[in-house]
Amino acid sequence: MADGTLTVAAPARWRDRRYLVLLGLGFSAGLPLPLVAGQVLRQWFTESGLSLGAIGLTTLIGLAYANKFLWSPALDALRPPLLAGLGHRRGWLALIQLLLMAAICGTGLTDPAGGAGLTVALAVLVAFLSASQDIVVDAYRIEVLAEDEGEQARGLAAYVWGYRLALLASGAGTLLLVRPLGWGGAYAAAASLLLVGLAATLAGPEPRRARSLPSGWAARLRGSVVEPFLDLMRRRYWLAILLFIALFKLGEALAGIMTTPFYRSLGFTREDVATVATLFGMFATLAGALAGSWLVPRIGTGRALVLTGLGQMLSNLMYVALFHAGHSMPMLWAQVGIESFTDGLADAAFLTYLSGLTSRAFTATQYALLSSLAAVPLRTLGASSGWLAEGLGWPGFFLLTTAAALPAMAIMLWLLRRLPPETARA
């Protein structure tokens, strides 16, 4: 690695330091989400007296996650300002991580009870920076590993473990720090955890780019924007592939938005949510991701998608069971454990499938497009989840979230018969 780039060798499985770097980058990628588009912000807004409809609309804060493909070509094509000496990918990562720390601290200093406008504005900025970090981390992850399915699955597992640990730290950790530190202090503590990602960025190798962009703005625009999309559209059944990606996480997304007010309506406290729904739930998800990283190489991505997709869909019925059980701690543990474990399993298969669809020549742009599609239902249809819950009641709402997974399952079975993942990758 004399020239500062990585020549991919045959590492000794988990002893390869790249997996440790991906663990840290996954941690950095997961930290902002609960704070501005997830459980912590919704808990803050719930305690501030906002309605279910308004809480549902907080999903729109995360629209950047669903539209990050719009500026991913710029992060692929342009050299990072100020920190270009670190290399293309690492330079962008370090700059974005520093800006994220400042923006998260600013969000924590606002007061949604007195007027949520400023809180939302800063949360939108954090979401934009977080989505930009995701673009670069995903490109780095794919480029720094070989194209071998097993190596990509292990690298993805390291990333998912880091990501889920971050959701635990910034989710349960922030909620538990609110009482002693207040919301501002808790957000500042969460922002400081991004130093883990910054350390991973500085310690990691700079991956070798699969291609160099041509000179001239017209040629560069075509190379970084037009060609990645044309490359996807040349695939067989490309429209069905994109539709499946957009719908696969729809049921989980709709249910996940309303979990905080749902638990509160059953009488569970902030500490119950932090301990069971966040802390235990995150470990169950990590166990599912680890099991998925073992399962995918052994049965293949296609079979894993069917098995884990079915489990993810049926796990939403546990919310209905919890509603009928009422304020029952054992049932809360069971619901969180089953739902979280199946989500981790499904994530491992789904993200391996997305990585396999990505061309090494257009890593950042194509993966950003595919992962953005997966976020579209959460950030658009998910905004109506509060009104759906109010109109249907909790049992009807969670039955609807279970049924919402059926279209994706049907498309997936159709695709797998005609276009197995190995053929789609080619």
Secondary structure, 3 states (H helix, E strand, C coil): CCCCEECCCCCCHHHCHHHHHHHHHHHHHHCHHHHHHCHHHHHHHHHCCCCHHHHHHHHHHHHHHHHHHHCHHHHHHCCCCCCHHHCHHHHHHHHHHHHHHHHHHHHHCCCHHHCCHHHHHHHHHHHHHHHHHHHHHHHHHHHHCCCCHHHHHHHHHHHHHHHHHHHHHHHHHHHHHHHHHHHHHHHHHHHHCCHHHHHHHHHCCEECCCCCCCCCHHHHHHHHHHHHHHHHHCCCCHHHHHHHHHHCCHHHHHHHHCHHHHHHHCCCCHHHHHHHHHHHHHHHHHHHHHHHHHHHHHHCHHHHHHHHHHHHHHCCHHHHHHHHHCCCHHHHHHHHHHHHHHHHHHHHHHHHHHHHHCCHHHHHHHHHHHHHHHHHHHHCHHHHHHHHHHHHHHHHHHHHHHHCCHHHHHHHHHHHHHCCHHHHHC
